[in-house]
Amino acid sequence: MISWFSTSRIRAYVKLSTKKQNKVKLGIDQRYSEQRSVLESRLATARACAKRAHRLYTRGKKEKSK
């Protein structure tokens, strides 16, 4: 789990105006979406490599599959 706020940031967040709170929320949402897109691209790459390795392994090319 990713810790988005420390306890001091939570206390400071409550004291902010709604406009600034919304700005903080947008920043967090943007970071979350960036991290999610990076994670999804890495997973897609890993899946493609795994499929290729499996295909090579089933065809008997065990050294290439490594």
Secondary structure, 3 states (H helix, E strand, C coil): CCCCCCHHHHHHHHHCCHHHHHHHHHHHHHHHHHHHHHHHHHHHHHHHHHHHHHHHHHCCCHHHHC
